[in-house]
Amino acid sequence: MKHTLKLGTKPWLLAGVLAGSLLSLPVSGQTSAPAAAAPTNPAGNAAAKSPTPGTPFHFQENRLPRRAEMYYQGFWGIDSLGVKEVESGELIRFSWRVVDAQKAKAIHDKKSEPVLVDPRAGVKLVVPSLEKVGQLRQSSTPIEGKSYWMAFSNKGHVVKPGDRVSVVIGLFKAEGLVVQ
């Protein structure tokens, strides 16, 4: 049996083949049930959720979106922001790395009182001040390439790993950080 194509039908045939192959591809990241409005972080992305068994999971939950990373680097001179539960959950450590010492001075200002806010738990944690040690924070003059930290008191373990928190230091505010 001989098949012939009329002039001008090849583009339509190609379009049909491509459309058919796209319809047969599995769609990842979508569910069949309508989702409720997801909370968003400061970068405008939906808040990360734990994967359910059998559901594709294509992003790293604890990473900031690239847009947020660029904002913190360009405006505040820092990157590699992280929040971690330490000392058996009694402290929450906020850490960062300085990429521009001049811009990062605002975060290192000793006059600014840092606060960690957890909307889920409904709490604001503060940096404790110990009698012989002083505040549990590094507030020296920032040096490019060096990492710094501060610790917030988490008495009663109200802030837990997986919570999304905000850190406020004067005018600086980092939102949507996931506690590890």
Contact map, one row per residue, 1 for C-alpha under 8 A:
111000000000000000000000000000000000000000000000000000000000000000000000000000000000000000000000000000000000000000000000000000000000000000000000000000000000000000000000000000000000
111100000000000000000000000000000000000000000000000000000000000000000000000000000000000000000000000000000000000000000000000000000000000000000000000000000000000000000000000000000000
111110000000000000000000000000000000000000000000000000000000000000000000000000000000000000000000000000000000000000000000000000000000000000000000000000000000000000000000000000000000
011111000000000000000000000000000000000000000000000000000000000000000000000000000000000000000000000000000000000000000000000000000000000000000000000000000000000000000000000000000000
001111101100000000000000000000000000000000000000000000000000000000000000000000000000000000000000000000000000000000000000000000000000000000000000000000000000000000000000000000000000
000111111000000000000000000000000000000000000000000000000000000000000000000000000000000000000000000000000000000000000000000000000000000000000000000000000000000000000000000000000000
000011111100000000000000000000000000000000000000000000000000000000000000000000000000000000000000000000000000000000000000000000000000000000000000000000000000000000000000000000000000
000001111111000000000000000000000000000000000000000000000000000000000000000000000000000000000000000000000000000000000000000000000000000000000000000000000000000000000000000000000000
000011111111100000000000000000000000000000000000000000000000000000000000000000000000000000000000000000000000000000000000000000000000000000000000000000000000000000000000000000000000
000010111111110000000000000000000000000000000000000000000000000000000000000000000000000000000000000000000000000000000000000000000000000000000000000000000000000000000000000000000000
000000011111111000000000000000000000000000000000000000000000000000000000000000000000000000000000000000000000000000000000000000000000000000000000000000000000000000000000000000000000
000000011111111100000000000000000000000000000000000000000000000000000000000000000000000000000000000000000000000000000000000000000000000000000000000000000000000000000000000000000000
000000001111111110000000000000000000000000000000000000000000000000000000000000000000000000000000000000000000000000000000000000000000000000000000000000000000000000000000000000000000
000000000111111111000000000000000000000000000000000000000000000000000000000000000000000000000000000000000000000000000000000000000000000000000000000000000000000000000000000000000000
000000000011111111100000000000000000000000000000000000000000000000000000000000000000000000000000000000000000000000000000000000000000000000000000000000000000000000000000000000000000
000000000001111111110000000000000000000000000000000000000000000000000000000000000000000000000000000000000000000000000000000000000000000000000000000000000000000000000000000000000000
000000000000111111111000000000000000000000000000000000000000000000000000000000000000000000000000000000000000000000000000000000000000000000000000000000000000000000000000000000000000
000000000000011111111100000000000000000000000000000000000000000000000000000000000000000000000000000000000000000000000000000000000000000000000000000000000000000000000000000000000000
000000000000001111111110000000000000000000000000000000000000000000000000000000000000000000000000000000000000000000000000000000000000000000000000000000000000000000000000000000000000
000000000000000111111111000000000000000000000000000000000000000000000000000000000000000000000000000000000000000000000000000000000000000000000000000000000000000000000000000000000000
000000000000000011111111100000000000000000000000000000000000000000000000000000000000000000000000000000000000000000000000000000000000000000000000000000000000000000000000000000000000
000000000000000001111111100000000000000000000000000000000000000000000000000000000000000000000000000000000000000000000000000000000000000000000000000000000000000000000000000000000000
000000000000000000111111100000000000000000000000000000000000000000000000000000000000000000000000000000000000000000000000000000000000000000000000000000000000000000000000000000000000
000000000000000000011111110000000000000000000000000000000000000000000000000000000000000000000000000000000000000000000000000000000000000000000000000000000000000000000000000000000000
000000000000000000001111111000000000000000000000000000000000000000000000000000000000000000000000000000000000000000000000000000000000000000000000000000000000000000000000000000000000
000000000000000000000001111100000000000000000000000000000000000000000000000000000000000000000000000000000000000000000000000000000000000000000000000000000000000000000000000000000000
000000000000000000000000111111000000000000000000000000000000000000000000000000000000000000000000000000000000000000000000000000000000000000000000000000000000000000000000000000000000
000000000000000000000000011111000000000000000000000000010000000000000000000000000000000000000000000000000000000000000000000000000000000000000000000000000000000000000000000000000000
000000000000000000000000001111100000000000000000000000111100000000000000000000000000000000000000000000000000000000000000000000000000000000000000000000000000000000000000000000000000
000000000000000000000000001111110000000000000000000000000000000000000000000000000000000000000000000000000000000000000000000000000000000000000000000000000000000000000000000000000000
000000000000000000000000000011111110000000000000000000000000000000000000000000000000000000000000000000000000000000000000000000000000000000000000000000000000000000000000000000000000
000000000000000000000000000001111100000000000000000000000000000000000000000000000000000000000000000000000000000000000000000000000000000000000000000000000000000000000000000000000000
000000000000000000000000000000111110000000000000000000000000000000000000000000000000000000000000000000000000000000000000000000000000000000000000000000000000000000000000000000000000
000000000000000000000000000000111111000000000000000000000000000000000000000000000000000000000000000000000000000000000000000000000000000000000000000000000000000000000000000000000000
000000000000000000000000000000101111110000000000000000000000000000000000000000000000000000000000000000000000000000000000000000000000000000000000000000000000000000000000000000000000
000000000000000000000000000000000111110000000000000000000000000000000000000000000000000000000000000000000000000000000000000000000000000000000000000000000000000000000000000000000000
000000000000000000000000000000000011111000000000000000000000000000000000000000000000000000000000000000000000000000000000000000000000000000000000000000000000000000000000000000000000
000000000000000000000000000000000011111100000110000000000000000000000000000000000000000000000000000000000000000000000000000000000000000000000000000000000000000000000000000000000000
000000000000000000000000000000000000111110000110000000000000000000000000000000000000000000000000000000000000000000000000000000000000000000000000000000000000000000000000000000000000
000000000000000000000000000000000000011111111110000000000000000000000000000000000000000000000000000000000000000000000000000000000000000000000000000000000000000000000000000000000000
000000000000000000000000000000000000001111111110000000000000000000000000000000000000000000000000000000000000000000000000000000000000000000000000000000000000000000000000000000110000
000000000000000000000000000000000000000111111000000000000000000000010000000000000000000000000000000000000000000000000000000000000000000000000000000000000000000000000000000000110000
000000000000000000000000000000000000000111111000000000000000000010110000000000000000000000000000000000000000000000000000000000000000000000000000000000000000000000000000000000000000
000000000000000000000000000000000000000111111100000000000000000000000000000000000000000000000000000000000000000000000000000000000000000000000000000000000000000000000000000000000000
000000000000000000000000000000000000000111111110000000000000000010000000000000000000000000000000000000000000000000000000000000000000000000000000000000000000000000000000000000000000
000000000000000000000000000000000000011110011111000000000000000000000000000000000000000000000000000000000000000000000000000000000000000000000000000000000000000000000000000000000000
000000000000000000000000000000000000011110001111100000000000000000000000000000000000000000000000000000000000000000000000000000000000000000000000000000000000000000000000000000010000
000000000000000000000000000000000000000000000111110000000000100000000000000000000000000000000000000000000000000000000000000000000000000000000000000000000000000000000000000000000000
000000000000000000000000000000000000000000000011111000000000100000000000000000000000000000000000000000000000000000000000000000000000000000000000000000000000000000000000000000000000
000000000000000000000000000000000000000000000001111100000000000000000000000000000000000000000000000000000000000000000000000000000000000000000000000000000000000000000000000000000000
000000000000000000000000000000000000000000000000111110111000000000000000000000000000000000000000000000000000000000000000000000000000000000000000000000000000000000000000000000000000
000000000000000000000000000000000000000000000000011111100000000000000000000000000000000000000000000000000000000000000000000000000000000000000000000000000000000000000000000000000000
000000000000000000000000000000000000000000000000001111100000000000000000000000000000000000000000000000000000000000000000000000000000000000000000000000000000000000000000000000000000
000000000000000000000000000000000000000000000000000111110000000000000000000000000000000000000000000000000000000000000000000000000000000000000000000000000000000000000000000000000000
000000000000000000000000000010000000000000000000001111111000000000000000000000000000000000000000000000000000000000000000000000000000000000000000000000000000000000000000000000000000
000000000000000000000000000110000000000000000000001001111100000000000000000000000000000000000000000000000000000000000000000000000000000000000000000000000000000000000000000000000000
000000000000000000000000000010000000000000000000001000111110000000000000000000000000000000000000000000000000000000000000000000000000000000000000000000000000000000000000000000000000
000000000000000000000000000010000000000000000000000000011111000000000000000000000000000000000000000000000000000000000000000000000000000000000000000000000000000000000000000000000000
000000000000000000000000000000000000000000000000000000001111100000000000000000000000000000000000000000000000000000000000000000000000000000000000000000000000000000000000000000000000
000000000000000000000000000000000000000000000000000000000111111000000000000000000000000000000000000000000000000000000000000000000000000000000000000000000000000000000000000000000000
000000000000000000000000000000000000000000000001100000000011111000000000000000000000000000000000000000000000000000000000000000000000000000000000000000000000000000000000000000000100
000000000000000000000000000000000000000000000000000000000001111100000000000000000000000000000000000000000000000000000000000000000000000000000000000000000000000000000000000000001101
000000000000000000000000000000000000000000000000000000000001111110000000000000000000000000000000000000000000000000000000000000000000000000000000000000000000000000000000000000000000
000000000000000000000000000000000000000000000000000000000000011111011000000000000000000000000000000000000000000000000000000000000000000000000000000000000000000000000000000000001000
000000000000000000000000000000000000000000101000000000000000001111111000000000000000000000000000000000000000000000000000000000000000000000000000000000000000000000000000000000000000
000000000000000000000000000000000000000000000000000000000000000111111100000000000000000000000000000000000000000000000000000000000000000000000000000000000000000000000000000000000000
000000000000000000000000000000000000000000100000000000000000000011111110000000000000000000000000000000000000000000000000000000000000000000000000000000000000000000000000000000000000
000000000000000000000000000000000000000001100000000000000000000111111111000000000000000000000000000000000000000000000000000000000000000000000000000000000000000000000000000000000000
000000000000000000000000000000000000000000000000000000000000000111111111100000110000000000000000000000000000000000000000000000000000000000000000000000000000000000000000000000000000
000000000000000000000000000000000000000000000000000000000000000001111111110000000000000000000000000000000000000000000000000000000000000000000000000000000000000000000000000000000000
000000000000000000000000000000000000000000000000000000000000000000111111111100000000000000000000000000000000000000000000000000000000000000000000000000000000000000000000000000000000
000000000000000000000000000000000000000000000000000000000000000000011111111111100000000000000000000000000000000000000000000000000000000000000000000000000000000000000000000000000000
000000000000000000000000000000000000000000000000000000000000000000001111111111100000000000000000001100000000000000000000000000000000000000000000000000000000000000000000000000000000
000000000000000000000000000000000000000000000000000000000000000000000111111111000000000000000000000000000000000000000000000000000000000000000000000000000000000000000000000000000000
000000000000000000000000000000000000000000000000000000000000000000000011111110000000000000000000000000100000000000000000000000000000000000000000000000000000000000000000000000000000
000000000000000000000000000000000000000000000000000000000000000000000011111111000000000000000000000100110110000000000000000000000000000000000000000000000000000000000000000100000000
000000000000000000000000000000000000000000000000000000000000000000000001111111100000000000000000011111110000000000000000000000000000000000000000000000000000000000000000000000000000
000000000000000000000000000000000000000000000000000000000000000000000001110111111000000000000001111100010000000000000000000000000000000000000000000000000000000000000000000000000000
000000000000000000000000000000000000000000000000000000000000000000001001100011111000000000000001111000000000000000000000000000000000000000000000000000000000000000000000000000000000
000000000000000000000000000000000000000000000000000000000000000000001000000001111100000000000011100000000000000000000000000000000000000000000000000000000000000000000000000000000000
000000000000000000000000000000000000000000000000000000000000000000000000000001111110000000000111100000000000000000000000000000000000000000000000000000000000000000000000000000000000
000000000000000000000000000000000000000000000000000000000000000000000000000000011111000000001111000000000000000000000000000000000000000000000000000000000000000000000000000000001110
000000000000000000000000000000000000000000000000000000000000000000000000000000001111100000011110000000000000000000000000000000000000000000000000000000000000000000000000000000001111
000000000000000000000000000000000000000000000000000000000000000000000000000000000111110000011100000000000000000000000000000000000000000000000000000000000000000010000000000000000011
000000000000000000000000000000000000000000000000000000000000000000000000000000000011111111111000000000000000000000000000000000000000000000000000000000000000000110000000000000000011
000000000000000000000000000000000000000000000000000000000000000000000000000000000001111111111000000000000000000000000000000000000000000000000000000000000000000000000000000000000000
000000000000000000000000000000000000000000000000000000000000000000000000000000000000111111100000000000000000000000000000000000000000000000000000000000000000000000000000000000000000
000000000000000000000000000000000000000000000000000000000000000000000000000000000000111111100000000000000000000000000000000000000000000000000000000000000000000000000000000000000000
000000000000000000000000000000000000000000000000000000000000000000000000000000000000111111110000000000000000000000000000000000000000000000000000000000000100100100000000000000000000
000000000000000000000000000000000000000000000000000000000000000000000000000000000000111111110000000000000000000000000000000000000000000000000000000000001111100000000000000000000000
000000000000000000000000000000000000000000000000000000000000000000000000000000000000111111111000000000000000000000000000000000000000000000000000000000111110000000000000000000000000
000000000000000000000000000000000000000000000000000000000000000000000000000000000011110011111100000000000000000000000000000000000000000000000000000000111100001000000000000000000000
000000000000000000000000000000000000000000000000000000000000000000000000000000000111110000111110000000000000000000000000000000000000000000000000000011110000000000000000000000000000
000000000000000000000000000000000000000000000000000000000000000000000000000000001111000000011111000000000000000000000000000000000000000000000000000011110000000000000000000000000000
000000000000000000000000000000000000000000000000000000000000000000000000000000011110000000001111100000000000000000000000000000000000000000000000001111000000000000000000000000000000
000000000000000000000000000000000000000000000000000000000000000000000000000001111100000000000111110000000000000000000000000000000000000000000000001110000000000000000000000000000000
000000000000000000000000000000000000000000000000000000000000000000000000000001111000000000000011111000000000000000000000000000000000000000000001111100000000000000000000000000000000
000000000000000000000000000000000000000000000000000000000000000000000000000011100000000000000001111110010000000000000000000000000000000000000111111100000000000000000000000000000000
000000000000000000000000000000000000000000000000000000000000000000000000100011100000000000000000111110000000000000000000000000000000000000000001100000000000000000000000000000000000
000000000000000000000000000000000000000000000000000000000000000000000000100111000000000000000000011111110000000000000000000000000000000000000011000000000000000000000000000000000000
000000000000000000000000000000000000000000000000000000000000000000000000000010000000000000000000011111111000000000000000000000000000000000001111000000000000000000000000000000000000
000000000000000000000000000000000000000000000000000000000000000000000000000010000000000000000000000111111000000000000000000000000000000000000100000000000000000000000000000000000000
000000000000000000000000000000000000000000000000000000000000000000000000001110000000000000000000000111111100000000000000000000000000000000000000000000000000000000000000000000000000
000000000000000000000000000000000000000000000000000000000000000000000000000111000000000000000000010111111111000000000000000000000000000000000100000000000000000000000000000000000000
000000000000000000000000000000000000000000000000000000000000000000000000000000000000000000000000000011111111100000000000000000000000000000001100000000000000000000000000000000000000
000000000000000000000000000000000000000000000000000000000000000000000000000100000000000000000000000000111111100000000000000000000000000000000000000000000000000000000000011100000000
000000000000000000000000000000000000000000000000000000000000000000000000000100000000000000000000000000011111100100000000000000000000000000100000000000000000000000000000110100000000
000000000000000000000000000000000000000000000000000000000000000000000000000000000000000000000000000000011111110000000000000000000000000001111100000000000000000000000000000000000000
000000000000000000000000000000000000000000000000000000000000000000000000000000000000000000000000000000001111111100000000000000000000000000100000000000000000000000000000000000000000
000000000000000000000000000000000000000000000000000000000000000000000000000000000000000000000000000000000001111110000000000000000000000000100000000000000000000000000000000000000000
000000000000000000000000000000000000000000000000000000000000000000000000000000000000000000000000000000000000111110000000000000000000000000000000000000000000000000000000000000000000
000000000000000000000000000000000000000000000000000000000000000000000000000000000000000000000000000000000010111111000000000000000000000000000000000000000000000000000000110000000000
000000000000000000000000000000000000000000000000000000000000000000000000000000000000000000000000000000000000011111100000000001100000000000000000000000000000000000000000110000000000
000000000000000000000000000000000000000000000000000000000000000000000000000000000000000000000000000000000000000111110000000001100000000000000000000000000000000000000011110000000000
000000000000000000000000000000000000000000000000000000000000000000000000000000000000000000000000000000000000000011111000000111100000000000000000000000010000000000000011100000000000
000000000000000000000000000000000000000000000000000000000000000000000000000000000000000000000000000000000000000001111100000111000000000000000000000000010000000000001111000000000000
000000000000000000000000000000000000000000000000000000000000000000000000000000000000000000000000000000000000000000111110011110000000000000000000000000000000000000001111000000000000
000000000000000000000000000000000000000000000000000000000000000000000000000000000000000000000000000000000000000000011111111100000000000000000000000000000000001000111100000000000000
000000000000000000000000000000000000000000000000000000000000000000000000000000000000000000000000000000000000000000001111111000000000000000000000000000000000000000011000000000000000
000000000000000000000000000000000000000000000000000000000000000000000000000000000000000000000000000000000000000000000111110000000000000000000000000000000000000000110000000000000000
000000000000000000000000000000000000000000000000000000000000000000000000000000000000000000000000000000000000000000000111111000000000000000000000000000000000011000000000000000000000
000000000000000000000000000000000000000000000000000000000000000000000000000000000000000000000000000000000000000000001111111100000000000000000000000000000000000000000000000000000000
000000000000000000000000000000000000000000000000000000000000000000000000000000000000000000000000000000000000000000001110111110000000000000000000000000000000010000000000000000000000
000000000000000000000000000000000000000000000000000000000000000000000000000000000000000000000000000000000000000000111100011111000000000000000000000000000000000000000000000000000000
000000000000000000000000000000000000000000000000000000000000000000000000000000000000000000000000000000000000000000111000001111100000000000000000000000011100000000000000000000000000
000000000000000000000000000000000000000000000000000000000000000000000000000000000000000000000000000000000000000011110000000111110000000000000000000000011000000000000000000000000000
000000000000000000000000000000000000000000000000000000000000000000000000000000000000000000000000000000000000000011100000000011111000001110000000000001111000000000000000000000000000
000000000000000000000000000000000000000000000000000000000000000000000000000000000000000000000000000000000000000000000000000001111100001100000000000000111000000000000000000000000000
000000000000000000000000000000000000000000000000000000000000000000000000000000000000000000000000000000000000000000000000000000111110111100000000000000000000000000000000000000000000
000000000000000000000000000000000000000000000000000000000000000000000000000000000000000000000000000000000000000000000000000000011111111100000000000000000000000000000000000000000000
000000000000000000000000000000000000000000000000000000000000000000000000000000000000000000000000000000000000000000000000000000001111110000000000000000000000000000000000000000000000
000000000000000000000000000000000000000000000000000000000000000000000000000000000000000000000000000000000000000000000000000000000111110000000000000000000000000000000000000000000000
000000000000000000000000000000000000000000000000000000000000000000000000000000000000000000000000000000000000000000000000000000001111111100000000000000000000000000000000000000000000
000000000000000000000000000000000000000000000000000000000000000000000000000000000000000000000000000000000000000000000000000000001111111100000000000000000000000000000000000000000000
000000000000000000000000000000000000000000000000000000000000000000000000000000000000000000000000000000000000000000000000000000111100111110000000000000000000000000000000000000000000
000000000000000000000000000000000000000000000000000000000000000000000000000000000000000000000000000000000000000000000000000000111100111111000000000001110000000000000000000000000000
000000000000000000000000000000000000000000000000000000000000000000000000000000000000000000000000000000000000000000000000000000100000001111100000000011100000000000000000000000000000
000000000000000000000000000000000000000000000000000000000000000000000000000000000000000000000000000000000001000000000000000000000000000111110000000111000000000000000000000000000000
000000000000000000000000000000000000000000000000000000000000000000000000000000000000000000000000000000000011110000000000000000000000000011111100000000000000000000000000000000000000
000000000000000000000000000000000000000000000000000000000000000000000000000000000000000000000000000000000001000000000000000000000000000001111100000000000000000000000000000000000000
000000000000000000000000000000000000000000000000000000000000000000000000000000000000000000000000000010001001000000000000000000000000000000111110000000000000000000000000000000000000
000000000000000000000000000000000000000000000000000000000000000000000000000000000000000000000000010011011001000000000000000000000000000000111111010000000000000000000000000000000000
000000000000000000000000000000000000000000000000000000000000000000000000000000000000000000000000010110000000000000000000000000000000000000001111110000000000000000000000000000000000
000000000000000000000000000000000000000000000000000000000000000000000000000000000000000000000000111110000000000000000000000000000000000000000111110000000000000000000000000000000000
000000000000000000000000000000000000000000000000000000000000000000000000000000000000000000000000111000000000000000000000000000000000000000000011111000000000000000000000000000000000
000000000000000000000000000000000000000000000000000000000000000000000000000000000000000000000000110000000000000000000000000000000000000000000111111100000000000000000000000000000000
000000000000000000000000000000000000000000000000000000000000000000000000000000000000000000000011110000000000000000000000000000000000000000000000111110000000000000000000000000000000
000000000000000000000000000000000000000000000000000000000000000000000000000000000000000000000011110000000000000000000000000000000000000001000000011111000000000000000000000000000000
000000000000000000000000000000000000000000000000000000000000000000000000000000000000000000001111000000000000000000000000000000000000000011000000001111100000000000000000000000000000
000000000000000000000000000000000000000000000000000000000000000000000000000000000000000000001110000000000000000000000000000000100000000111000000000111110000000000000000000000000000
000000000000000000000000000000000000000000000000000000000000000000000000000000000000000000111100000000000000000000000000000000110000000110000000000011111000000000000000000000000000
000000000000000000000000000000000000000000000000000000000000000000000000000000000000000000111100000000000000000000110000000011110000000100000000000001111100000000000000000000000000
000000000000000000000000000000000000000000000000000000000000000000000000000000000000000001110000000000000000000000000000000011110000000000000000000000111110000000000000000000000000
000000000000000000000000000000000000000000000000000000000000000000000000000000000000000011110000000000000000000000000000000010000000000000000000000000011111111000000000000000000000
000000000000000000000000000000000000000000000000000000000000000000000000000000000000000001100000000000000000000000000000000000000000000000000000000000001111110000000000000000000000
000000000000000000000000000000000000000000000000000000000000000000000000000000000000000001000000000000000000000000000000000000000000000000000000000000000111110000000000000000000000
000000000000000000000000000000000000000000000000000000000000000000000000000000000000000011000000000000000000000000000000000000000000000000000000000000000111111100000000000000000000
000000000000000000000000000000000000000000000000000000000000000000000000000000000000000000000000000000000000000000000000101000000000000000000000000000000111111100000000000000000000
000000000000000000000000000000000000000000000000000000000000000000000000000000000000000000010000000000000000000000000100100000000000000000000000000000000100111110100000000000000000
000000000000000000000000000000000000000000000000000000000000000000000000000000000000100010000000000000000000000000000000000000000000000000000000000000000000111111100000000000000010
000000000000000000000000000000000000000000000000000000000000000000000000000000000001100000000000000000000000000000000000000000000000000000000000000000000000001111100000000000000111
000000000000000000000000000000000000000000000000000000000000000000000000000000000000000000000000000000000000000000000000000000000000000000000000000000000000000111110000000000000111
000000000000000000000000000000000000000000000000000000000000000000000000000000000000000000000000000000000000000000000101000000000000000000000000000000000000001111111000000000000110
000000000000000000000000000000000000000000000000000000000000000000000000000000000000000000000000000000000000000000000111000000000000000000000000000000000000000001111100000000111110
000000000000000000000000000000000000000000000000000000000000000000000000000000000000000000000000000000000000000000011110000000000000000000000000000000000000000000111110000000111110
000000000000000000000000000000000000000000000000000000000000000000000000000000000000000000000000000000000000000000011100000000000000000000000000000000000000000000011111000011111000
000000000000000000000000000000000000000000000000000000000000000000000000000000000000000000000000000000000000000001111000000000000000000000000000000000000000000000001111100111100000
000000000000000000000000000000000000000000000000000000000000000000000000000000000000000000000000000000000000000001111000000000000000000000000000000000000000000000000111111111000000
000000000000000000000000000000000000000000000000000000000000000000000000000000000000000000000000000000000010000111100000000000000000000000000000000000000000000000000011111110000000
000000000000000000000000000000000000000000000000000000000000000000000000000000000000000000000000000000000110000111000000000000000000000000000000000000000000000000000001111110000000
000000000000000000000000000000000000000000000000000000000000000000000000000000000000000000000000000000000100000000000000000000000000000000000000000000000000000000000001111110000000
000000000000000000000000000000000000000000000000000000000000000000000000000100000000000000000000000000000110000000000000000000000000000000000000000000000000000000000011111111000000
000000000000000000000000000000000000000000000000000000000000000000000000000000000000000000000000000000000000000000000000000000000000000000000000000000000000000000000111111111100000
000000000000000000000000000000000000000000000000000000000000000000000000000000000000000000000000000000000000000000000000000000000000000000000000000000000000000000000111000111111000
000000000000000000000000000000000000000011000000000000000000000000000000000000000000000000000000000000000000000000000000000000000000000000000000000000000000000000011110000011111000
000000000000000000000000000000000000000011000010000000000000000000000000000000000000000000000000000000000000000000000000000000000000000000000000000000000000000000011100000001111100
000000000000000000000000000000000000000000000000000000000000010100000000000000000110000000000000000000000000000000000000000000000000000000000000000000000000000000011100000001111110
000000000000000000000000000000000000000000000000000000000000110000000000000000000110000000000000000000000000000000000000000000000000000000000000000000000000000011111000000000011111
000000000000000000000000000000000000000000000000000000000000000000000000000000000111100000000000000000000000000000000000000000000000000000000000000000000000000111111000000000001111
000000000000000000000000000000000000000000000000000000000000010000000000000000000011100000000000000000000000000000000000000000000000000000000000000000000000000011000000000000000111
